[in-house]
Amino acid sequence: MVSILKINAGSGGRLLADYAGLATDTAPTDDDCLNGSTFYEIDTGTTYHFDEENDTWYDETGTART
């Protein structure tokens, strides 16, 4: 289950959010998820950042979350 830890209002009412969940959870990629949002895998300790242009989550080394 994915949880929203923090929400910051972005432009146009869209959300810059910090999410947390397990590595087996599906990270959100809906239209409200802004570039720079984070997803933290609580079981692996890996943090991903959302790339809105490519609709993809990347870790700090640039590896895409699968």
PQR file with spaces between the fields and no chain letter, atoms N, CA, C, O and H, PARSE charges and radii, in Angstrom:
ATOM       1  N    MET     1       0.836   -1.169    0.000 -0.4000 1.5000
ATOM       2  CA   MET     1       0.000    0.000    0.000 -0.0000 2.0000
ATOM       3  C    MET     1       0.889    1.244    0.000  0.5500 1.7000
ATOM       4  O    MET     1       1.794    1.369    0.825 -0.5500 1.4000
ATOM       5  N    VAL     2       0.630    2.139   -0.909 -0.4000 1.5000
ATOM       6  CA   VAL     2       1.378    3.386   -1.005 -0.0000 2.0000
ATOM       7  C    VAL     2       0.728    4.432   -0.108  0.5500 1.7000
ATOM       8  O    VAL     2      -0.492    4.595   -0.116 -0.5500 1.4000
ATOM       9  H    VAL     2      -0.105    2.038   -1.580  0.4000 1.0000
ATOM      10  N    SER     3       1.545    5.136    0.661 -0.4000 1.5000
ATOM      11  CA   SER     3       1.063    6.209    1.537 -0.0000 2.0000
ATOM      12  C    SER     3       1.653    7.532    1.087  0.5500 1.7000
ATOM      13  O    SER     3       2.798    7.588    0.638 -0.5500 1.4000
ATOM      14  H    SER     3       2.537    5.004    0.667  0.4000 1.0000
ATOM      15  N    ILE     4       0.875    8.594    1.207 -0.4000 1.5000
ATOM      16  CA   ILE     4       1.372    9.940    0.944 -0.0000 2.0000
ATOM      17  C    ILE     4       1.882   10.495    2.269  0.5500 1.7000
ATOM      18  O    ILE     4       1.131   10.590    3.239 -0.5500 1.4000
ATOM      19  H    ILE     4      -0.055    8.549    1.572  0.4000 1.0000
ATOM      20  N    LEU     5       3.162   10.863    2.305 -0.4000 1.5000
ATOM      21  CA   LEU     5       3.752   11.374    3.525 -0.0000 2.0000
ATOM      22  C    LEU     5       3.640   12.879    3.642  0.5500 1.7000
ATOM      23  O    LEU     5       3.502   13.410    4.745 -0.5500 1.4000
ATOM      24  H    LEU     5       3.772   10.787    1.516  0.4000 1.0000
ATOM      25  N    LYS     6       3.697   13.571    2.520 -0.4000 1.5000
ATOM      26  CA   LYS     6       3.689   15.036    2.525 -0.0000 2.0000
ATOM      27  C    LYS     6       3.214   15.515    1.164  0.5500 1.7000
ATOM      28  O    LYS     6       3.573   14.941    0.136 -0.5500 1.4000
ATOM      29  H    LYS     6       3.808   13.140    1.624  0.4000 1.0000
ATOM      30  N    ILE     7       2.412   16.562    1.157 -0.4000 1.5000
ATOM      31  CA   ILE     7       1.929   17.143   -0.091 -0.0000 2.0000
ATOM      32  C    ILE     7       2.242   18.629   -0.098  0.5500 1.7000
ATOM      33  O    ILE     7       1.970   19.336    0.872 -0.5500 1.4000
ATOM      34  H    ILE     7       2.120   17.029    1.991  0.4000 1.0000
ATOM      35  N    ASN     8       2.813   19.094   -1.194 -0.4000 1.5000
ATOM      36  CA   ASN     8       3.046   20.515   -1.412 -0.0000 2.0000
ATOM      37  C    ASN     8       2.268   20.923   -2.656  0.5500 1.7000
ATOM      38  O    ASN     8       2.335   20.248   -3.683 -0.5500 1.4000
ATOM      39  H    ASN     8       3.034   18.519   -1.982  0.4000 1.0000
ATOM      40  N    ALA     9       1.542   22.008   -2.569 -0.4000 1.5000
ATOM      41  CA   ALA     9       0.763   22.470   -3.715 -0.0000 2.0000
ATOM      42  C    ALA     9       1.683   22.994   -4.798  0.5500 1.7000
ATOM      43  O    ALA     9       2.553   23.827   -4.544 -0.5500 1.4000
ATOM      44  H    ALA     9       1.487   22.556   -1.735  0.4000 1.0000
ATOM      45  N    GLY    10       1.486   22.506   -5.988 -0.4000 1.5000
ATOM      46  CA   GLY    10       2.233   22.987   -7.139 -0.0000 2.0000
ATOM      47  C    GLY    10       1.365   23.931   -7.940  0.5500 1.7000
ATOM      48  O    GLY    10       0.314   24.364   -7.468 -0.5500 1.4000
ATOM      49  H    GLY    10       0.779   21.829   -6.195  0.4000 1.0000
ATOM      50  N    SER    11       1.787   24.250   -9.130 -0.4000 1.5000
ATOM      51  CA   SER    11       1.019   25.154   -9.976 -0.0000 2.0000
ATOM      52  C    SER    11      -0.239   24.468  -10.486  0.5500 1.7000
ATOM      53  O    SER    11      -0.230   23.271  -10.775 -0.5500 1.4000
ATOM      54  H    SER    11       2.641   23.898   -9.514  0.4000 1.0000
ATOM      55  N    GLY    12      -1.285   25.206  -10.592 -0.4000 1.5000
ATOM      56  CA   GLY    12      -2.533   24.690  -11.137 -0.0000 2.0000
ATOM      57  C    GLY    12      -3.207   23.638  -10.275  0.5500 1.7000
ATOM      58  O    GLY    12      -4.019   22.864  -10.782 -0.5500 1.4000
ATOM      59  H    GLY    12      -1.293   26.178  -10.358  0.4000 1.0000
ATOM      60  N    GLY    13      -2.893   23.587   -8.986 -0.4000 1.5000
ATOM      61  CA   GLY    13      -3.523   22.625   -8.103 -0.0000 2.0000
ATOM      62  C    GLY    13      -2.943   21.231   -8.167  0.5500 1.7000
ATOM      63  O    GLY    13      -3.471   20.313   -7.540 -0.5500 1.4000
ATOM      64  H    GLY    13      -2.233   24.216   -8.575  0.4000 1.0000
ATOM      65  N    ARG    14      -1.871   21.055   -8.913 -0.4000 1.5000
ATOM      66  CA   ARG    14      -1.227   19.739   -9.017 -0.0000 2.0000
ATOM      67  C    ARG    14      -0.352   19.511   -7.788  0.5500 1.7000
ATOM      68  O    ARG    14      -0.031   20.460   -7.071 -0.5500 1.4000
ATOM      69  H    ARG    14      -1.442   21.801   -9.423  0.4000 1.0000
ATOM      70  N    LEU    15       0.034   18.269   -7.540 -0.4000 1.5000
ATOM      71  CA   LEU    15       0.688   17.901   -6.299 -0.0000 2.0000
ATOM      72  C    LEU    15       2.155   17.518   -6.461  0.5500 1.7000
ATOM      73  O    LEU    15       2.506   16.698   -7.309 -0.5500 1.4000
ATOM      74  H    LEU    15      -0.226   17.498   -8.122  0.4000 1.0000
ATOM      75  N    LEU    16       3.002   18.124   -5.636 -0.4000 1.5000
ATOM      76  CA   LEU    16       4.381   17.675   -5.468 -0.0000 2.0000
ATOM      77  C    LEU    16       4.345   16.926   -4.150  0.5500 1.7000
ATOM      78  O    LEU    16       4.168   17.538   -3.096 -0.5500 1.4000
ATOM      79  H    LEU    16       2.716   18.790   -4.947  0.4000 1.0000
ATOM      80  N    ALA    17       4.509   15.610   -4.192 -0.4000 1.5000
ATOM      81  CA   ALA    17       4.265   14.805   -3.004 -0.0000 2.0000
ATOM      82  C    ALA    17       5.433   13.877   -2.705  0.5500 1.7000
ATOM      83  O    ALA    17       6.230   13.541   -3.581 -0.5500 1.4000
ATOM      84  H    ALA    17       4.652   15.113   -5.048  0.4000 1.0000
ATOM      85  N    ASP    18       5.511   13.473   -1.440 -0.4000 1.5000
ATOM      86  CA   ASP    18       6.438   12.450   -0.988 -0.0000 2.0000
ATOM      87  C    ASP    18       5.611   11.209   -0.682  0.5500 1.7000
ATOM      88  O    ASP    18       4.738   11.230    0.186 -0.5500 1.4000
ATOM      89  H    ASP    18       4.864   13.745   -0.728  0.4000 1.0000
ATOM      90  N    TYR    19       5.898   10.118   -1.410 -0.4000 1.5000
ATOM      91  CA   TYR    19       5.175    8.870   -1.244 -0.0000 2.0000
ATOM      92  C    TYR    19       6.091    7.838   -0.599  0.5500 1.7000
ATOM      93  O    TYR    19       7.314    7.950   -0.681 -0.5500 1.4000
ATOM      94  H    TYR    19       6.607   10.101   -2.115  0.4000 1.0000
ATOM      95  N    ALA    20       5.500    6.833    0.040 -0.4000 1.5000
ATOM      96  CA   ALA    20       6.263    5.721    0.597 -0.0000 2.0000
ATOM      97  C    ALA    20       5.478    4.439    0.376  0.5500 1.7000
ATOM      98  O    ALA    20       4.249    4.424    0.444 -0.5500 1.4000
ATOM      99  H    ALA    20       4.506    6.742    0.106  0.4000 1.0000
ATOM     100  N    GLY    21       6.206    3.371    0.113 -0.4000 1.5000
ATOM     101  CA   GLY    21       5.568    2.073   -0.077 -0.0000 2.0000
ATOM     102  C    GLY    21       6.627    0.993   -0.181  0.5500 1.7000
ATOM     103  O    GLY    21       7.816    1.257    0.002 -0.5500 1.4000
ATOM     104  H    GLY    21       7.204    3.384    0.058  0.4000 1.0000
ATOM     105  N    LEU    22       6.201   -0.202   -0.468 -0.4000 1.5000
ATOM     106  CA   LEU    22       7.110   -1.327   -0.634 -0.0000 2.0000
ATOM     107  C    LEU    22       7.623   -1.388   -2.074  0.5500 1.7000
ATOM     108  O    LEU    22       7.031   -0.799   -2.979 -0.5500 1.4000
ATOM     109  H    LEU    22       5.236   -0.416   -0.616  0.4000 1.0000
ATOM     110  N    ALA    23       8.716   -2.096   -2.272 -0.4000 1.5000
ATOM     111  CA   ALA    23       9.280   -2.252   -3.613 -0.0000 2.0000
ATOM     112  C    ALA    23       8.284   -2.932   -4.554  0.5500 1.7000
ATOM     113  O    ALA    23       8.349   -2.736   -5.768 -0.5500 1.4000
ATOM     114  H    ALA    23       9.197   -2.574   -1.537  0.4000 1.0000
ATOM     115  N    THR    24       7.376   -3.718   -4.014 -0.4000 1.5000
ATOM     116  CA   THR    24       6.384   -4.421   -4.834 -0.0000 2.0000
ATOM     117  C    THR    24       5.165   -3.556   -5.163  0.5500 1.7000
ATOM     118  O    THR    24       4.333   -3.950   -5.980 -0.5500 1.4000
ATOM     119  H    THR    24       7.323   -3.878   -3.028  0.4000 1.0000
ATOM     120  N    ASP    25       5.052   -2.376   -4.530 -0.4000 1.5000
ATOM     121  CA   ASP    25       3.923   -1.477   -4.786 -0.0000 2.0000
ATOM     122  C    ASP    25       4.119   -0.717   -6.103  0.5500 1.7000
ATOM     123  O    ASP    25       5.248   -0.493   -6.541 -0.5500 1.4000
ATOM     124  H    ASP    25       5.728   -2.057   -3.866  0.4000 1.0000
ATOM     125  N    THR    26       3.022   -0.333   -6.712 -0.4000 1.5000
ATOM     126  CA   THR    26       3.053    0.499   -7.914 -0.0000 2.0000
ATOM     127  C    THR    26       3.090    1.961   -7.497  0.5500 1.7000
ATOM     128  O    THR    26       2.181    2.446   -6.824 -0.5500 1.4000
ATOM     129  H    THR    26       2.105   -0.515   -6.356  0.4000 1.0000
ATOM     130  N    ALA    27       4.146    2.659   -7.899 -0.4000 1.5000
ATOM     131  CA   ALA    27       4.251    4.087   -7.582 -0.0000 2.0000
ATOM     132  C    ALA    27       3.282    4.870   -8.457  0.5500 1.7000
ATOM     133  O    ALA    27       3.076    4.511   -9.616 -0.5500 1.4000
ATOM     134  H    ALA    27       4.885    2.265   -8.446  0.4000 1.0000
ATOM     135  N    PRO    28       2.685    5.927   -7.928 -0.5600 1.5000
ATOM     136  CA   PRO    28       1.720    6.704   -8.703  0.2800 2.0000
ATOM     137  C    PRO    28       2.370    7.406   -9.899  0.5500 1.7000
ATOM     138  O    PRO    28       3.507    7.870   -9.813 -0.5500 1.4000
ATOM     139  N    THR    29       1.651    7.477  -10.990 -0.4000 1.5000
ATOM     140  CA   THR    29       2.104    8.216  -12.184 -0.0000 2.0000
ATOM     141  C    THR    29       0.927    8.956  -12.814  0.5500 1.7000
ATOM     142  O    THR    29       0.922    9.209  -14.018 -0.5500 1.4000
ATOM     143  H    THR    29       0.727    7.101  -11.060  0.4000 1.0000
ATOM     144  N    ASP    30      -0.057    9.298  -12.009 -0.4000 1.5000
ATOM     145  CA   ASP    30      -1.237    9.966  -12.561 -0.0000 2.0000
ATOM     146  C    ASP    30      -0.909   11.403  -12.970  0.5500 1.7000
ATOM     147  O    ASP    30       0.200   11.886  -12.745 -0.5500 1.4000
ATOM     148  H    ASP    30      -0.053    9.092  -11.031  0.4000 1.0000
ATOM     149  N    ASP    31      -1.869   12.061  -13.562 -0.4000 1.5000
ATOM     150  CA   ASP    31      -1.674   13.415  -14.084 -0.0000 2.0000
ATOM     151  C    ASP    31      -1.386   14.443  -12.996  0.5500 1.7000
ATOM     152  O    ASP    31      -0.878   15.524  -13.291 -0.5500 1.4000
ATOM     153  H    ASP    31      -2.770   11.668  -13.745  0.4000 1.0000
ATOM     154  N    ASP    32      -1.704   14.121  -11.738 -0.4000 1.5000
ATOM     155  CA   ASP    32      -1.469   15.063  -10.642 -0.0000 2.0000
ATOM     156  C    ASP    32      -0.072   14.946  -10.050  0.5500 1.7000
ATOM     157  O    ASP    32       0.315   15.787   -9.238 -0.5500 1.4000
ATOM     158  H    ASP    32      -2.118   13.243  -11.499  0.4000 1.0000
ATOM     159  N    CYS    33       0.688   13.944  -10.428 -0.4000 1.5000
ATOM     160  CA   CYS    33       2.031   13.732   -9.880 -0.0000 2.0000
ATOM     161  C    CYS    33       3.026   14.617  -10.620  0.5500 1.7000
ATOM     162  O    CYS    33       3.217   14.471  -11.828 -0.5500 1.4000
ATOM     163  H    CYS    33       0.374   13.262  -11.088  0.4000 1.0000
ATOM     164  N    LEU    34       3.663   15.540   -9.892 -0.4000 1.5000
ATOM     165  CA   LEU    34       4.565   16.517  -10.505 -0.0000 2.0000
ATOM     166  C    LEU    34       6.010   16.042  -10.567  0.5500 1.7000
ATOM     167  O    LEU    34       6.448   15.206   -9.777 -0.5500 1.4000
ATOM     168  H    LEU    34       3.508   15.659   -8.911  0.4000 1.0000
ATOM     169  N    ASN    35       6.724   16.592  -11.514 -0.4000 1.5000
ATOM     170  CA   ASN    35       8.160   16.389  -11.640 -0.0000 2.0000
ATOM     171  C    ASN    35       8.833   16.712  -10.300  0.5500 1.7000
ATOM     172  O    ASN    35       8.593   17.773   -9.724 -0.5500 1.4000
ATOM     173  H    ASN    35       6.368   17.271  -12.156  0.4000 1.0000
ATOM     174  N    GLY    36       9.673   15.797   -9.807 -0.4000 1.5000
ATOM     175  CA   GLY    36      10.373   16.023   -8.556 -0.0000 2.0000
ATOM     176  C    GLY    36       9.718   15.379   -7.345  0.5500 1.7000
ATOM     177  O    GLY    36      10.300   15.389   -6.260 -0.5500 1.4000
ATOM     178  H    GLY    36       9.868   14.934  -10.274  0.4000 1.0000
ATOM     179  N    SER    37       8.514   14.816   -7.502 -0.4000 1.5000
ATOM     180  CA   SER    37       7.910   14.083   -6.393 -0.0000 2.0000
ATOM     181  C    SER    37       8.829   12.914   -6.036  0.5500 1.7000
ATOM     182  O    SER    37       9.605   12.459   -6.876 -0.5500 1.4000
ATOM     183  H    SER    37       8.042   14.808   -8.383  0.4000 1.0000
ATOM     184  N    THR    38       8.747   12.427   -4.799 -0.4000 1.5000
ATOM     185  CA   THR    38       9.612   11.325   -4.372 -0.0000 2.0000
ATOM     186  C    THR    38       8.798   10.105   -3.965  0.5500 1.7000
ATOM     187  O    THR    38       7.669   10.219   -3.488 -0.5500 1.4000
ATOM     188  H    THR    38       8.116   12.796   -4.117  0.4000 1.0000
ATOM     189  N    PHE    39       9.399    8.933   -4.166 -0.4000 1.5000
ATOM     190  CA   PHE    39       8.827    7.663   -3.722 -0.0000 2.0000
ATOM     191  C    PHE    39       9.917    6.916   -2.975  0.5500 1.7000
ATOM     192  O    PHE    39      10.963    6.599   -3.542 -0.5500 1.4000
ATOM     193  H    PHE    39      10.316    8.841   -4.554  0.4000 1.0000
ATOM     194  N    TYR    40       9.671    6.632   -1.696 -0.4000 1.5000
ATOM     195  CA   TYR    40      10.633    5.954   -0.835 -0.0000 2.0000
ATOM     196  C    TYR    40      10.175    4.516   -0.613  0.5500 1.7000
ATOM     197  O    TYR    40       9.070    4.278   -0.124 -0.5500 1.4000
ATOM     198  H    TYR    40       8.821    6.889   -1.235  0.4000 1.0000
ATOM     199  N    GLU    41      11.031    3.557   -0.976 -0.4000 1.5000
ATOM     200  CA   GLU    41      10.736    2.147   -0.733 -0.0000 2.0000
ATOM     201  C    GLU    41      11.167    1.819    0.695  0.5500 1.7000
ATOM     202  O    GLU    41      12.361    1.775    0.993 -0.5500 1.4000
ATOM     203  H    GLU    41      11.928    3.750   -1.373  0.4000 1.0000
ATOM     204  N    ILE    42      10.205    1.593    1.566 -0.4000 1.5000
ATOM     205  CA   ILE    42      10.529    1.403    2.978 -0.0000 2.0000
ATOM     206  C    ILE    42      11.244    0.087    3.256  0.5500 1.7000
ATOM     207  O    ILE    42      11.916   -0.039    4.280 -0.5500 1.4000
ATOM     208  H    ILE    42       9.236    1.629    1.324  0.4000 1.0000
ATOM     209  N    ASP    43      11.115   -0.898    2.364 -0.4000 1.5000
ATOM     210  CA   ASP    43      11.781   -2.182    2.597 -0.0000 2.0000
ATOM     211  C    ASP    43      13.192   -2.238    2.020  0.5500 1.7000
ATOM     212  O    ASP    43      13.979   -3.097    2.417 -0.5500 1.4000
ATOM     213  H    ASP    43      10.570   -0.795    1.532  0.4000 1.0000
ATOM     214  N    THR    44      13.536   -1.335    1.083 -0.4000 1.5000
ATOM     215  CA   THR    44      14.883   -1.341    0.494 -0.0000 2.0000
ATOM     216  C    THR    44      15.688   -0.101    0.862  0.5500 1.7000
ATOM     217  O    THR    44      16.915   -0.098    0.754 -0.5500 1.4000
ATOM     218  H    THR    44      12.897   -0.637    0.760  0.4000 1.0000
ATOM     219  N    GLY    45      14.995    0.958    1.300 -0.4000 1.5000
ATOM     220  CA   GLY    45      15.670    2.208    1.634 -0.0000 2.0000
ATOM     221  C    GLY    45      16.018    3.056    0.420  0.5500 1.7000
ATOM     222  O    GLY    45      16.750    4.037    0.546 -0.5500 1.4000
ATOM     223  H    GLY    45      13.999    0.956    1.388  0.4000 1.0000
ATOM     224  N    THR    46      15.510    2.699   -0.743 -0.4000 1.5000
ATOM     225  CA   THR    46      15.802    3.428   -1.981 -0.0000 2.0000
ATOM     226  C    THR    46      14.782    4.543   -2.193  0.5500 1.7000
ATOM     227  O    THR    46      13.579    4.343   -2.026 -0.5500 1.4000
ATOM     228  H    THR    46      14.915    1.902   -0.845  0.4000 1.0000
ATOM     229  N    THR    47      15.285    5.724   -2.566 -0.4000 1.5000
ATOM     230  CA   THR    47      14.420    6.864   -2.878 -0.0000 2.0000
ATOM     231  C    THR    47      14.444    7.108   -4.380  0.5500 1.7000
ATOM     232  O    THR    47      15.509    7.115   -4.999 -0.5500 1.4000
ATOM     233  H    THR    47      16.263    5.887   -2.701  0.4000 1.0000
ATOM     234  N    TYR    48      13.275    7.306   -4.960 -0.4000 1.5000
ATOM     235  CA   TYR    48      13.125    7.591   -6.383 -0.0000 2.0000
ATOM     236  C    TYR    48      12.521    8.977   -6.563  0.5500 1.7000
ATOM     237  O    TYR    48      11.762    9.452   -5.719 -0.5500 1.4000
ATOM     238  H    TYR    48      12.410    7.300   -4.458  0.4000 1.0000
ATOM     239  N    HIS    49      12.869    9.618   -7.675 -0.4000 1.5000
ATOM     240  CA   HIS    49      12.342   10.937   -8.027 -0.0000 2.0000
ATOM     241  C    HIS    49      11.585   10.809   -9.342  0.5500 1.7000
ATOM     242  O    HIS    49      12.030   10.122  -10.262 -0.5500 1.4000
ATOM     243  H    HIS    49      13.485    9.232   -8.361  0.4000 1.0000
ATOM     244  N    PHE    50      10.437   11.477   -9.423 -0.4000 1.5000
ATOM     245  CA   PHE    50       9.579   11.356  -10.594 -0.0000 2.0000
ATOM     246  C    PHE    50      10.029   12.289  -11.708  0.5500 1.7000
ATOM     247  O    PHE    50      10.232   13.483  -11.486 -0.5500 1.4000
ATOM     248  H    PHE    50      10.076   12.035   -8.676  0.4000 1.0000
ATOM     249  N    ASP    51      10.182   11.735  -12.908 -0.4000 1.5000
ATOM     250  CA   ASP    51      10.492   12.489  -14.118 -0.0000 2.0000
ATOM     251  C    ASP    51       9.191   12.579  -14.918  0.5500 1.7000
ATOM     252  O    ASP    51       8.799   11.635  -15.604 -0.5500 1.4000
ATOM     253  H    ASP    51      10.017   10.766  -13.087  0.4000 1.0000
ATOM     254  N    GLU    52       8.539   13.724  -14.815 -0.4000 1.5000
ATOM     255  CA   GLU    52       7.222   13.896  -15.430 -0.0000 2.0000
ATOM     256  C    GLU    52       7.268   13.762  -16.953  0.5500 1.7000
ATOM     257  O    GLU    52       6.348   13.204  -17.551 -0.5500 1.4000
ATOM     258  H    GLU    52       8.858   14.491  -14.259  0.4000 1.0000
ATOM     259  N    GLU    53       8.321   14.263  -17.578 -0.4000 1.5000
ATOM     260  CA   GLU    53       8.425   14.218  -19.036 -0.0000 2.0000
ATOM     261  C    GLU    53       8.428   12.782  -19.562  0.5500 1.7000
ATOM     262  O    GLU    53       7.826   12.491  -20.595 -0.5500 1.4000
ATOM     263  H    GLU    53       9.068   14.716  -17.092  0.4000 1.0000
ATOM     264  N    ASN    54       9.111   11.887  -18.842 -0.4000 1.5000
ATOM     265  CA   ASN    54       9.196   10.487  -19.270 -0.0000 2.0000
ATOM     266  C    ASN    54       8.257    9.570  -18.493  0.5500 1.7000
ATOM     267  O    ASN    54       8.233    8.362  -18.731 -0.5500 1.4000
ATOM     268  H    ASN    54       9.600   12.123  -18.002  0.4000 1.0000
ATOM     269  N    ASP    55       7.476   10.142  -17.558 -0.4000 1.5000
ATOM     270  CA   ASP    55       6.519    9.381  -16.762 -0.0000 2.0000
ATOM     271  C    ASP    55       7.198    8.184  -16.079  0.5500 1.7000
ATOM     272  O    ASP    55       6.687    7.064  -16.090 -0.5500 1.4000
ATOM     273  H    ASP    55       7.496   11.123  -17.365  0.4000 1.0000
ATOM     274  N    THR    56       8.378    8.464  -15.481 -0.4000 1.5000
ATOM     275  CA   THR    56       9.210    7.402  -14.916 -0.0000 2.0000
ATOM     276  C    THR    56       9.808    7.857  -13.587  0.5500 1.7000
ATOM     277  O    THR    56      10.099    9.038  -13.398 -0.5500 1.4000
ATOM     278  H    THR    56       8.793    9.374  -15.473  0.4000 1.0000
ATOM     279  N    TRP    57       9.986    6.908  -12.671 -0.4000 1.5000
ATOM     280  CA   TRP    57      10.663    7.132  -11.395 -0.0000 2.0000
ATOM     281  C    TRP    57      12.114    6.698  -11.531  0.5500 1.7000
ATOM     282  O    TRP    57      12.382    5.600  -12.020 -0.5500 1.4000
ATOM     283  H    TRP    57       9.750    5.949  -12.825  0.4000 1.0000
ATOM     284  N    TYR    58      13.063    7.542  -11.107 -0.4000 1.5000
ATOM     285  CA   TYR    58      14.488    7.226  -11.172 -0.0000 2.0000
ATOM     286  C    TYR    58      15.121    7.335   -9.791  0.5500 1.7000
ATOM     287  O    TYR    58      14.768    8.214   -9.004 -0.5500 1.4000
ATOM     288  H    TYR    58      12.846    8.434  -10.710  0.4000 1.0000
ATOM     289  N    ASP    59      16.070    6.424   -9.500 -0.4000 1.5000
ATOM     290  CA   ASP    59      16.805    6.547   -8.247 -0.0000 2.0000
ATOM     291  C    ASP    59      17.943    7.539   -8.428  0.5500 1.7000
ATOM     292  O    ASP    59      18.083    8.144   -9.491 -0.5500 1.4000
ATOM     293  H    ASP    59      16.356    5.710  -10.139  0.4000 1.0000
ATOM     294  N    GLU    60      18.753    7.703   -7.392 -0.4000 1.5000
ATOM     295  CA   GLU    60      19.814    8.720   -7.421 -0.0000 2.0000
ATOM     296  C    GLU    60      20.929    8.410   -8.410  0.5500 1.7000
ATOM     297  O    GLU    60      21.713    9.294   -8.758 -0.5500 1.4000
ATOM     298  H    GLU    60      18.639    7.212   -6.529  0.4000 1.0000
ATOM     299  N    THR    61      21.006    7.152   -8.871 -0.4000 1.5000
ATOM     300  CA   THR    61      22.033    6.805   -9.870 -0.0000 2.0000
ATOM     301  C    THR    61      21.494    6.915  -11.295  0.5500 1.7000
ATOM     302  O    THR    61      22.227    6.703  -12.261 -0.5500 1.4000
ATOM     303  H    THR    61      20.370    6.435   -8.589  0.4000 1.0000
ATOM     304  N    GLY    62      20.202    7.248  -11.418 -0.4000 1.5000
ATOM     305  CA   GLY    62      19.594    7.370  -12.746 -0.0000 2.0000
ATOM     306  C    GLY    62      18.958    6.082  -13.246  0.5500 1.7000
ATOM     307  O    GLY    62      18.540    5.999  -14.400 -0.5500 1.4000
ATOM     308  H    GLY    62      19.607    7.419  -10.633  0.4000 1.0000
ATOM     309  N    THR    63      18.883    5.079  -12.381 -0.4000 1.5000
ATOM     310  CA   THR    63      18.252    3.808  -12.757 -0.0000 2.0000
ATOM     311  C    THR    63      16.753    3.922  -12.595  0.5500 1.7000
ATOM     312  O    THR    63      16.263    4.370  -11.558 -0.5500 1.4000
ATOM     313  H    THR    63      19.222    5.147  -11.443  0.4000 1.0000
ATOM     314  N    ALA    64      16.020    3.512  -13.627 -0.4000 1.5000
ATOM     315  CA   ALA    64      14.560    3.584  -13.594 -0.0000 2.0000
ATOM     316  C    ALA    64      13.984    2.515  -12.675  0.5500 1.7000
ATOM     317  O    ALA    64      14.493    1.397  -12.601 -0.5500 1.4000
ATOM     318  H    ALA    64      16.418    3.147  -14.469  0.4000 1.0000
ATOM     319  N    ARG    65      12.920    2.879  -11.981 -0.4000 1.5000
ATOM     320  CA   ARG    65      12.215    1.919  -11.126 -0.0000 2.0000
ATOM     321  C    ARG    65      11.368    1.043  -12.021  0.5500 1.7000
ATOM     322  O    ARG    65      10.627    1.544  -12.868 -0.5500 1.4000
ATOM     323  H    ARG    65      12.506    3.787  -12.040  0.4000 1.0000
ATOM     324  N    THR    66      11.472   -0.260  -11.840 -0.4000 1.5000
ATOM     325  CA   THR    66      10.699   -1.182  -12.685 -0.0000 2.0000
ATOM     326  C    THR    66       9.566   -1.825  -11.924  0.5500 1.7000
ATOM     327  O    THR    66       8.820   -2.626  -12.488 -0.5500 1.4000
ATOM     328  H    THR    66      12.073   -0.667  -11.152  0.4000 1.0000
